Amino acid sequence: MGTTVFERFPPADATITESLRDAKHAPFWLDDVERPSYPALAGSAQADLVVVGGGYVGLWTAVRAKERDPQRSVIVLEAARVGWAASGRNGGFCEASLTHGHENGLSRWPEEIEQLERLGLENLDGIEQAVRRYGMDVDWERTGQLAIATEPHQIEWLEGDGFLGQDAVRSEVHSPTYLAGNWDREGCAMVHPAKLAIELARVATELGVVIHEQSRVTGISGSGRQTVSVAGGATVTADHVALATNVFPSLLKRNRLMTVPVYDYALMTEPLTQEQHDAIGWRNRQGLADSANQFHYYRLSADNRILFGGYDAIYHFGGKVRAEYEERPETYRKLASHFFTTFPQLEGLKFTHRWAGAIDSCSRFCAFYGTARSGRVAYATGFTGLGVGASRFGADVMLDKLAGVDTERTRLKMVRTKPIPFPPEPAAAIGVNVVRASMDRADHNEGRRNLLLKGLDAIGMGFDS
């Protein structure tokens, strides 16, 4: 078994320890903003559409619903605070891909891949247009994304349009670990995650949407109009319901085994000095991601901090979402170590924040869609870490389905099919962790996938990203 560059050239333990000494255990993005509050639902209410969940999927659904029909009454119910979960904790990569990358889409829907990529770019353009139209203060930067090879076997994976050899990629971003790169200039924008959620909520309310925080939905009932019940006894009766609960347990039993929560971890540095920024280049401010199975993603914030996250993806037995899973010192130390291997010239830089969040992972690695209760309830979930951009597309799919209309979106095989469900425990935990070990082994064996991974590929269980 070989080693990776992060094992061959680790920084000193003292460098890691000192960099993390004062890091606050909190998502930087949520620490960086003031969030307006919305009242909890009290009593009973009526609406044309109820949206369950106040993250990106739910907020885009509310906004897009009002854009389609300004007279439609829309209520959003959020269990905690708007954007507090994945929508306020992610890396802020707003990608065009609807399929978790070209290769994942090509392997599953080869006959649709060109159409899916066109629709993905149109969706990203639509987000950018909304940012401009509504004057949304979200630190939007359409800088693209630079994929990086840090091991020789990864170089051929990046060949094609946008390819950069070693000298060219290092001229973009100065890292001794970079062997090659591929710059997708149009397919990704950088955004402040929490600001995007806050601004979507602002736009929604200005369009007439009513938002209720601290209003946890406990169930849906009714044979015609649906009654949505909220903890504490409040209810909303509505013609249609859009479920945007993502990583949290589905309100539909049929979807309980379709996703699992996988924890992702991130660090944020203090702002770079001009000298530190000069030392790494990065003048074009692209999002960066390396090419291993266990990959890192990193980007610059508006005030020139570096977010560095990824690599470890941790599943806990039982598939629960719990705050205690967010503190994992060994992962934060690993991320800090890999950061200083990537940028040894930044030794002495401190991390100000460390945090984690749960990703709604499904076996095909991208969202799936459907309806229930005679078409009165719709859902979009399973974004598997790529929902910042795809959430708007998911909102449009749900609204199409609730309206019962035939559109280019609803005709897609990608939209009409479902992923393979995960097995119940203990098989889920065993399977996820064995697959994770196999992917790590592939990264240490020139990318060669073992029989388990090849078998999962053959039955459509993904794990190629």
Helices and strands as residue ranges (DSSP letters): H 5-8, H 13-20, E 24-25, H 28-31, E 44-52, H 56-68, E 74-77, G 86-88, E 93-95, H 102-108, H 113-133, E 145-149, G 152-158, E 163-164, H 166-172, E 180-184, E 188-190, H 193-206, E 210-212, E 217-221, E 226-230, E 235-243, G 253-255, E 260-269, H 274-280, E 287-290, E 296-300, E 306-315, G 323-326, H 329-342, G 344-346, E 351-361, E 368-372, E 377-381, H 387-403, H 408-411, H 413-416, H 427-443, H 451-459
